[in-house]
Amino acid sequence: MSKQIAYAGNKGDNVRSDCHITLELRDRGGRQIEVDSKVNTLYGQAIRSLVEDMLGFFELPHVWIRLEDTGALSLVIAARVEAAISQLIDTETQYLLPMIEENQYGAAKEQFRFSRLYLPGNMPKMMLNAGIHHPNGVILDLEDSVAPDKKHEARFLVRNALRGINFYGAERMVRINQLPRGIEDLPYILGHNVHTILVPKCEGAGQIRELEEAIDRYRKQTSREAMFYLMPIIESALGVEKAFEIASASANIVALAIGLEDYTADIGARRTNQAKESFFARSRLVNACKAAGIQAIDSVFSDVADQQGLRDTVKESKSLGFEGMGCIHPRQIRIIHQSFAPDADEIEQAKKIVNAYYEAQEKGLGVVSLGSKMIDPPVVRRAQKNIDLALYLGLIPENWREAFDEDHH
Amino acid sequence: MGQPADHLVENAIGREVPEQINGEQAIPFQGVGQYKPSGYKHAPRIRSCSDYPSNGDKRVASLKEALKKAGIGEGMTISTHHHFRNGDLLANQVFEAAHELGIKNLRWFPSASFPCHEHLIRYMEDGTIHHIEGSMNGPLGKFTSEGKMKGTGVLRSHGGRYQAVQDGEVKIDIAVIGAGCADAFGNANGLYGDSASGLLGFALADSEYADQVIVATDHMVDFPCVPWQIQGNHVDFTVELEQVGIPEKIVSGTTRITKSPDRLLLAEMTANFCEATGILHDGFSFQSGAGGTSLAVGEFFAQKMRDTGIKARFARGGSNKYLVGMLEEGLVDYILDGQTFDLEGLRSMRDNPNHVWTSPFTSYNYHGKGNFAGMVDVVVLGATEVDVHFNANVVTHSDGYLLHGIGGWQNCLFSKTVILPLPLFRDRIPVITDQVTTVCGPGEMIDVVVTERGIAINPQRSDLIEKAKGSGLPIRDIHELRDEALKICGKPAKPRLEDQVIAAIKWVDGTVIDAVRKVGK
């Protein structure tokens, strides 16, 4: 054996709900498990049993292992222990905790993606309560928010989070590492009901094909069936130029997102709140997406304290044709939803059109008209979308048509 | 050490409590409003002006000198107060002096203790202090929980402390009152000086009922010290000290609202609940503490009040810059202040006649002709645990350790609606459980538990259940919330507790609602 000691997880004054592991393989002496836990009285025994079970599973008879625990859930402890073990032994086997039943829901290609909350892939504390803020999607991030030396252990944590943390209906997304490295992330996320894979720094349809082939290979090898969607992120001048090619590279692609930090750096401009420097790129991306029939998603707004700035930015995004935005803090979610929401005039107009459509249907008329004006099907579709949105955000009641009838007849 | 396990009886809420505490008879909890004592209040001895300096100058040279003159002796009860919070320098000096005088077996009767009092552990070890009646926070709680205190601790609410003194349940031999500002006669307030704390309400009972009263200050002014929150006519001796408190630990420069998104969500849900159920109405009243979540609730209230154009008649509680902001903006007519948490609170209390100081007598005392607590429409409180019967715990953690005092918590339960915004679990520890480790408040008095994963309404409050219907709020059965906590955290083991009682928890009427056991090795 070459390496004998491995470490995994986080510790320190500000760390909570995490666990740090020191693991040493030995030739003799049996299993020595040291648990230093903040919740030792209530969970010390449960932690020991879990570790015993894992050491048995990986057939390690002689080890010394120390856990420094700040109140981590079992799924976090298991991820940390496995991350340490996998550094010392060569194994393809994974220690999987049960997939909780609440996590067995699907996603649709066309669903609201106003808010997607980024969750650093190696910070369990932020993942546990992400779902309670009700973002449309959560992004378990293996890329930029994970330090290079933590990439390995983050994969186990993200996998266990996909299986064990209830995200309360949010679309379950993972941002893999930049290709080709991102291919190595696949064994840890496929088969765990990941809905959408985010592909960072995408610059061409070739990368999408490469990724899909790798996914296919992996599925055949493991006979793990899984539906998934892709969301490439455009973060360079070249990517912007190739936006349509990427958007139409696969039927699995549901949206393109733009990453403005890297893009502005790439074109040699400073990123500003007014965002003139990225106006072309954003418009180009929106146009490519619409041409390919998918959603366009805007970059994150990084000043968490500036709520008005966020509000203004979202309004601008919406006016350009974007249908969503990334979030780096849960308090941004509400503002993003409110700002993407149709305003009072839009709702009123949509109600009139959709109501006219229903009335035409009820009367068996082929043509929808409002007053003396004929309404074209795309206008009805857009109005219906606004109604759906207003319903989803609770801006109008389910039975809005009853009230509408009373007001207008 | 502590209380032997015998002489335990089951009280009205099903908890085993001692009938004797530190050799004195104790009455088990009989139910809310059931125990009605008869007789008269405790009265201090009659004094004569001829025994006090006619020029009003009661100063003595040192604290030790004052304690000696006050007749400090074996087994006495010495009281101090927590106006200086974690910046208190007085209590430690009192027992240092007692130790130097070789006095043993004192009962320390603080209105609350803080981590700065860890220093007193040595005087519990050497026998200077026999036991504490007040609160046992942090290190003192740990010391007590491990069975190291000679006697049994007694925890009371702020109102319960007033009641115990007034009823003669606790007879204070010497009260040592630290004040930001005082004169030589003993008039004192907390409004001025480096150690200004806002008000001195927690010392009111002591000044009225203690046998000997010492006022200590580091800001002695010429007579008259006005306004006199403590009246010099109750005071035996005054002492000028170099320093009685550490200013930045008494009142903080700025109070901050939590930035935690999870806590903000709890606060927002709480405010939404109050709006949906009509608790927020024109002329309403509220109390919310100084904790991060409670402060944020106040801010969400303020937002809703601006949006809907309603005003509150009064807000109770610890004052801080946010509450002062509401007063000055005209969202609140009066602040009825119990303790002041930051410099803005202090400024407002000095300058604004609508910022009124209160005491445990006016706000909380249960053995009086009413109090303010019951008039408050809604109070927002914390807890370490709540069980499926809505019983709540504020003093012990789930591992059995005694780590917090009761404060005004029990008294506030008499408000018209009591809401506890709590996370479903902290780190890995479930907050909603089958049975709380220690009952501090009976479930019948706790109306709503707001967690980030759902809001549970006490089934007894059918009015609130009805009003919350159709609000879109995530109303759930408390058992469901308990199940979800268990599912996320896993089933915790039972804490290892021994039979020995190390502290008793008093209810607001002086009866014993629960007992705290020694934590096993």
Interface residues (C-beta under 8 A of the other chain):
Chain A: R16 S17 K38 V39 T41 L42 Y43 G44 Q45 A46 T70 G71 A72 L73 S74 I100 L128 N129 I132 H133 N166 H329 P330 R331 G394
Chain B: P261 D262 L264 L265 S398 D399 G400 R426 D427 R428 I429 E452 R453 G472 K487 I488 C489 G490 K491 P492 A493 P495 R496
